[in-house]
Amino acid sequence: MLPKANRLKQDRDFKVLLQAGRRLNSQGLTVRWVTTRQPVSRFAFVVANHVAKRAVVRNKLKRRLREIIRSFLPHLTGSYDILLAAKKPALDYTFQQLQQEVLSVLQRAKLWS
């Protein structure tokens, strides 16, 4: 489970992220991020209804993303608010493929050290 300090929950933080944040797309993911003054990076995960109709499938994908980010926490640079949104192709990814996709997106966004 992702530590409580690394979870993005406040509505105002989401608004700032969506309005002022930068965005990068890949085949299976969209990442949005904004620099913050927080001591740690915080994350949010989104899998929309149009990606998967069944909540079980959406939640499984979010659990996978959370686990991947938890394992990547020591390697992230700076402090950011980051939103990872899954797209339809991510449903077909294995855990390792999803992990590679997240790593690729974080490196392209220069959030990975």
C-alpha positions in Angstrom: 0.0 0.0 0.0 1.1 3.5 -0.8 2.1 5.4 2.4 -0.5 8.0 3.5 2.0 10.9 3.0 2.3 9.9 -0.7 -1.5 10.1 -1.5 -3.1 13.0 -3.2 -6.5 13.5 -1.7 -7.5 17.2 -1.4 -9.9 18.6 -4.0 -7.9 21.9 -4.2 -4.7 19.9 -5.0 -6.5 18.2 -7.9 -7.7 21.5 -9.3 -4.2 23.0 -9.2 -2.9 19.8 -10.9 -5.5 19.9 -13.6 -5.2 23.6 -14.3 -1.5 24.3 -14.0 0.0 20.8 -14.4 2.0 19.5 -17.3 0.8 16.5 -19.3 2.5 13.6 -21.1 0.7 10.8 -23.0 1.8 7.3 -23.8 0.1 4.4 -25.3 -1.5 3.2 -22.1 -1.1 6.1 -19.6 -1.5 9.8 -19.2 0.6 11.5 -16.6 0.0 14.9 -15.2 2.3 16.6 -12.7 3.0 19.8 -11.0 5.9 20.9 -8.7 5.0 21.4 -5.1 6.5 22.5 -1.8 5.5 19.3 -0.1 8.3 17.2 1.5 7.3 14.2 -0.6 5.7 13.4 -4.0 2.0 12.6 -3.9 0.1 10.5 -6.3 -3.4 9.9 -7.6 -4.6 7.1 -9.9 -7.6 7.3 -12.3 -9.2 4.6 -14.3 -12.3 6.0 -15.9 -15.6 4.2 -16.6 -15.0 4.3 -20.3 -11.8 2.4 -19.9 -13.4 -0.5 -18.0 -17.1 -0.7 -17.1 -16.6 -3.2 -14.2 -15.3 -1.7 -10.9 -13.3 -4.9 -10.3 -11.2 -4.4 -13.4 -10.7 -0.7 -12.7 -9.7 -1.4 -9.1 -7.3 -4.1 -10.2 -5.5 -1.7 -12.5 -5.3 1.0 -9.8 -3.9 -1.5 -7.3 -1.2 -2.4 -9.9 -0.3 1.2 -10.5 -0.1 1.9 -6.8 2.3 -1.1 -6.2 4.5 0.0 -9.1 4.7 3.6 -7.8 5.4 2.3 -4.2 8.4 0.4 -5.5 9.6 3.4 -7.5 9.3 6.0 -4.6 13.0 6.0 -3.7 14.0 6.8 -7.3 11.7 9.8 -7.9 13.3 13.2 -8.0 11.9 16.3 -6.3 8.5 16.7 -4.9 5.5 16.7 -7.2 1.8 16.0 -7.3 1.4 13.3 -9.9 -1.8 11.9 -11.5 -1.6 8.7 -13.5 -4.6 8.0 -15.7 -4.9 4.7 -17.4 -6.2 4.3 -21.0 -7.9 1.3 -22.6 -4.7 -0.4 -23.8 -3.4 -0.6 -20.2 -6.1 -3.3 -19.6 -4.2 -5.8 -21.7 -0.8 -5.1 -20.2 0.8 -7.7 -17.9 2.3 -6.3 -14.6 5.8 -6.1 -16.1 4.5 -4.3 -19.2 2.6 -1.8 -17.1 5.7 -1.4 -15.0 7.8 -0.6 -18.1 5.1 1.8 -19.3 5.1 3.7 -16.0 8.9 3.8 -15.9 9.0 5.1 -19.5 6.5 7.8 -18.8 8.3 8.9 -15.6 11.7 9.1 -17.4 10.2 11.1 -20.3 8.7 13.5 -17.9 12.1 13.7 -16.1 10.5 12.7 -12.8 12.9 9.6 -12.4 16.4 9.8 -11.2 
